[in-house]
């Protein structure tokens, strides 16, 4: 006891201040390092609120409605809406713009770019539905967005066939694609030696479907934290990485059935991807045409396509070296292989150079998604360039 009293007496106010300053310095230094580790790994600052929160949302692992291998169209990031006219209550639409008995049904298919035409992150606006109805001063057009994040042909084709099986009957089908058909087979399927026509990283998707998801609830709780302390956010990301690895395993592992792929030949994957893109679109066009349903096929822009846009300073920040190596190189070399002249539809809309002379920022991230302005311009182009199709449907319904 005497020794303890002696030690307490020896600790002066100056010592306490010195220890506090050192502790504060170490805390600030640790946070400084944590901040730069996060920015280096995720390519975004934790203080860039909207971008950082959007990025965190992509790592949510909902144990009920997560991505899974769908038995009919390969994979699904299910939406939250089921149409009343479907035979099942399966939520196959990301959004449905409204509901009425005399509606003109517009079905959107494609990947995440197509999905965001109706469901833009952080906004309640259904951009495409608003643009379409405003153009005609009407409220009759109801947009059913059945696009899937990471979707690529033949998934659009099979998604429609499944909806048709469930007695869904749209008046117009709009397929917005292109980027995923080139990027995902090369960036995700080729390294795993699985066929180009399979859904993205299909082996990992199958493995994750039966993985241990016990960490998913805490994973989501941590991702919903909005902390400005880098050390806290670094802990979150370490846990999230551990959780994803627990569920998904090694995403880069080659499955035992890799013999089904084309080996490691880039040209073979590109050839199959382009052939599947063409065949899927033409078969979709054929079945829709036989039923009097208009089919519009849109090829989307990409920031990585040479000469497609003079990028703003903000857009240049998005196009990081890591993303360029996995996506940008493929866009530059192979995006021109998607030739609209090989498609049967009369309503082909090539928007790859839509923003060639546009001075403002339209891209929102390194993956080539669009901000609200970009989505609005694309929606307007689809409507304007196919105005007679929409007008004809409106006349028939009157």
N, C-alpha and C positions, 0 to 999 in steps of 0.2 A: 504493500500500500504506500509506503514511504517512497519507494522508487517511482510509482505512478505519479504521486504528487510532485516529485522532483522533475519529472519529464514535462508535466503540465506547466510548471513554473518556467521551465527553460524555453517553452514555445512562446515566442513573442508575437505581437501583432504584426511585426514586419515579416516574420516567418509565414504567418497565415496568408498575408497578402501575396508573398512570393509564390507560395504553393498554389493559390487561387489563380494568379496570373499565368503560371506554367500550365495548370489544368485547362484554363480557358484557351490558351494558345494551342495546346494539343487538340482540344475539341474543335477549334476553328480549322486547324490544319487537317484533321481527320475528315471534316465536312467538305473542305476544299478538294481533297483527294477523292472523296466519294462522289462529289458533284461531277468531276471530270471523268471518272470511271463510267458513270451512267451515261454521260454525254458521248463518250467515245464508243461505248457498246451499243447504245440505242439511237445515236445520231440526233438527239433532241434534248434540250435543256428541261429540267424539271420546272423551270420558271416560265417556259413557253406553254402556258396553261392549256389552251385548247388542243394543241398538237400533242402534248404529253398525255392529257386525259384520253384523247382519242386512241393513242398508242396503247395505253393501259387497258382500254376496253377490249382490244383485240386479244388480250391474254386471259380473258375471263373463261372459266371452265364451268359452264352450267351443267350440273350432273344430269339434268332432265332433258334439256333441249340442245345438247351439244352436237358437234359434228359426228356423224356416224355413217357406216356403210349402208346406204339405202338399197333394198333388194331390187328396185326397178330402174333407178337412174344413177346408181353408183355411190354417190355420197350426198349428204344433205347437211347444210346449216339451216335447219328448219326455220321458217318464219313464225309469225305469231297469229296468223289469220287463216281461218278456214272458211271457204265459201259455203253458203247455205245450200247451194244446189249440188254439192259434192255428195257422193255416196258414203263417205267417211268423214270424221271430224278431224282428220289429220291436218295440221297447220302447214299447208304447202305454199302459202303466199307470205312474203315478208310484209307487204302492206296491201290493203284494199282501200281505194280512195274514198268511196262512199257506198251507199246501198240503196237501190231503188228497183222497182219491178220492170220499168221500161228502159233500162240502161243499155248503153252500147258498150260492150265489154272489150277492153283492150288489154291483152296479155303481154307483159314484158318478160323476156327471157335473156339469159346471159350470165355474166359474172358480177363482181362487185361494182364495176362501173355502171352496169345496167341497174343493179340494185339501188344505187344511190340516186338514180333519176327520180325515184319515189321516196326513198328513205335516206335523206341527207343527215349525217351525224350532227347531233345537237340542234336539230330543227324539226318542228312539227309539220313543216310544209311538204306537201306532195308535189314536187316541182313539175313533173310531167303532166299530171292531171290538171294543175292550175293553168299551165301554158296552153294545153289543148282546149279546155273549156272556155278560157278567156278568148281564144282566137275566134271561136264561133258564138260567143255570147250565150253559152249554154251550160247546163249542168248534167247533161245526159251521159257524157263519157265517164265510165268508171274504170279506173286503171287497176288491174290485178298484177302486182309485181311478183313474179315467180322466179326471179333471178337468184342465183346462189353465189356466195362469196367463193372465189376460186373455181367457179364453174367454167367448163369449156366443152366444146363438141367432143363426143356425141351426147353430152348430158342435156343440152337444150332440147335436142330431138327426143330423147327418152323421157324427159320431164313432160313435154307436151303429150306424148303417147300415154303416159300414166294419168295425166289430167283428163285426157280423152276417155280412158278406161273408166274414170270416176264420173263420167257424164258432164264434164265441164265443157261448155261450148262458147268460146270467144267469138267476137265479130272480126277482130283484127289481132294479129300476132306480130310483135316487134322483137327481133332478135338482135341484140347489141353485143358484138364480140370482136375477136381478132387478136388482142394482146395475149390473153391467156392461152390461146391455141398455139402460139409460138413459144412463149416464155416457159410455161409450166412443164410441158413435156421435156424440154431441154434442161431447165434448172432443177426440176424435182424428180421427174421419172427416169431420165437418163442415168443419173448417178446411182440409182437403185436398180437399174437394169429391168424395169418393168415397162410394159408396152406404152407407147406414146398415147394410145387411145384410152388408156385407163384414167380414172380420175387422178388428180394431183396427189403425189405421195401415197398412193393407195395402200401400199404395204404398211406404212405407218398408221394410216387411218384404221385398218383392220385390227392392228395390234392394240391401238389405243382404245378401241371399242370394248375390249375385254380387260383393260388395265385396271389397276387399283385406283379408284377415284376418291378415296377417302380424304385426300388433301384438298379437293376441289372447293369445298365450302370455305375453308380458311384462305385459300388462294384468292377467291373472289372478295372476301372481306378485306384482305390486305390491299388488293388492287383498287378498292373503292375509297381507301384512305386518301386524303388530299393534303399530304404533309409537305411543308416547305423546308424540311430538314433533310439534307442529302443523306446523312447516315441512316435515317429511318427508311428513306426510299431505296437505298442500297440493300438494306436488309429485306425489304419487300421483294426486290428483284431476285435476290439470292433464293428466297423461299419459292418464288414463282418458278424459277428455273428448275429447282429441285422437284417441285410438284409436277411440272410438265414432263420432266424426264421420268418420273415415277409412272405417270399415266401412259406416256407415249413410247418409252424406251429410247433406244438410239435411232433417231430418225434417218440417219445416214447408213444404217445397216442394210445389207443386200438380202432380200428374202430368198428362201430356198427355191421358190418358183421363178427365179430370175431368168431361167432359160426361155421363158415366154417372150422376153424382150428382143430387141434388135442388136444386142451387144452394146458396144460403146461407140457406135458410129453416128455422129451428129447428123450426117446427111440422111441416114435411114429414118431417124426420128422426125426430121423435118418433112421428109417425103410422106410418111404416114400421117403426120399431123395435118398437113395441107390436104391430103386425099380425104381424110375423115371429115375435115371442115367442109369441103366441097360436097361430099356425099350426104352428110347430115343435113346441110341446108337444102339440097335439092330434093331429098326425100321428104323433108318437112314441107317444102313448097308444094310437092305433089299431093300429099294428103290434104293439105289445107285448101288447095285449089279445087280438089274434087268435092269439097264441102262448101264451096263458096265463101271461104274465109280468106281475107287478104293477108299476105305475108310480106313484111318489110324487113330486109336484112341490112343492118348498119355495121360498118367497120369503124371502130373508134380511133381517135387520135392517140398518139404516144409522144411524150416529151423526148424520147430517145431516138426518134426517127429523124435522120438528117434532113434539114431544110423544112421541117414541119412547123417550127415556131422559133422566133427570136426570144429566148428565155429572159425573163426579168431576173433581177438580183435575188428576189425571194425564191423563184423557181430553181435557180442554180444551186441554192443551198440544199434543196430537196434531193438533188441528183448526186448522191454520195458515191464514192468509189466502190464500196461494197455492193451496193445495189446495181451499179453499172456493170460490175463484173458478172453478176448473175442474170440480170435482165437486159441492160442497155446494149450489150454486145450482140445479143440475139436479135433485138429489134433492128439494129443497124444493118445486120446482114441478111435477115430472113423475112422481115415484115412485108416486103414487097412481093413475096411469093403468094400472098392471098389475092388471087386475081378474080375480080368480079365478073369477068367475061365468061368464066367457067360455071357461073351460077345460073340456075333456071329462072329464078324470080325476076320479074320485070321491075321490081321495086328495090333495087340495090342502091344503097347510099354509102359512098366512100367518103368518110370524114377525116381521113388521115392527115390531110393538109388544111383542115378547117381553120386553124389558128395561125396559118403561115404569116399573115400580115397583122395579126392582132397584138397590140402593144401591152395589154394588161395581163396581170397574173390570173391564170385559170387552173393551174395544177395546185394540188393541196399537199402532196407528199411524194416521196421517192418512188412509190409504186405506180404513179401515173393516175391517181384518182383526181377528181376535179373539185374545185370549190363551188359555192352556190352559183357564181356567175358562169363558170364553165358548164355546169349542169343545165343551167337555164338556156344557154346558147345552143347546146346540143339538142335539147328538147325542142327549141324553136325551129331548128334546122329539120328535124325529123318531121315535124308537123307541116312546115312550109313546103318542103320538097315532096310531100305526099298528101297535099291538101285535098285533092280530088277524092282520094280514098276515104278520108274522114268525112268529107262533105256528103259523099254518096251514102254512107251509112246513116248519117243524120237525116237525110231525105227519106230513106226507107223506113225509118222509125217514126217519122211524123205522120 
